[in-house]
Every structure is written in structure tokens, then in C-alpha cells.
């Protein structure tokens, strides 16, 4: 216990820690617009390499306005009323398994390793194209 904690305790002030701080950031409900056709769920910002992402979107005949980029923590707050394709970028199979029940309105679910590994792996890119072909 730190000196500050002891002083606060002596004054009768209780320290609180938020269990869900994201709720204060306005993330409780994320409404997905009708124009969103691809929901990218990733652990890191996948917009870092815009050229690769732009090529993928161009091949799908989409642009960034048709995409929603969210984290695995945010997926439980999605409110969708239409079908969309989900692209899960993670190496953590437990995280993916926890996410799958929230992808109920999925027209397809694609899986890839983390964005950093994906952009460096030709095999991961090939597997994505195979998943895309299988879902169309």
C-alpha cells in the first residue's frame, strides 16, 4: 500500500477502480450502418499499412467507408441489423472463440493472424484469398 493510499484510507476515502472503463468512452452500443459490408476485428490498428488494405478492399470492390474497424473488446457492443462479413485478425484462439457468438449476422467469417504477421506472410494472404473465394 502506498503512502497516498494510507492517507486516503485515514481520511475515509475509498479508492475505486472501474471494472469496465470503456463504458465511459461511449462504447456501450456500436450501431453498424447499413453501408458497412466488412467488419474487421483486430488487436492492433490495421490501417497502418494502407496500401495492402487498399488492395484487399479494391479486390472486394469495397472502400474504407464500407468497413468498420474495431477491437475484440468492442465486438460485444455491436448492434447490427444486416448481414456483413467479419474478418478476425488474431493468433489467440480463445479470443476468437469468445468473439464468434457475437458474429451472428455474419455472411462470412474470415480468420487471419495478427495484422503484423498477416502483412509479412504470403501463406496468410493466400489463406485469406481462399477464404474469400469460398465465401463468394
Order of alpha helices (4+ residues) and beta strands (2+ residues): alpha-beta-beta-alpha-beta-beta-beta-alpha-beta-alpha-alpha
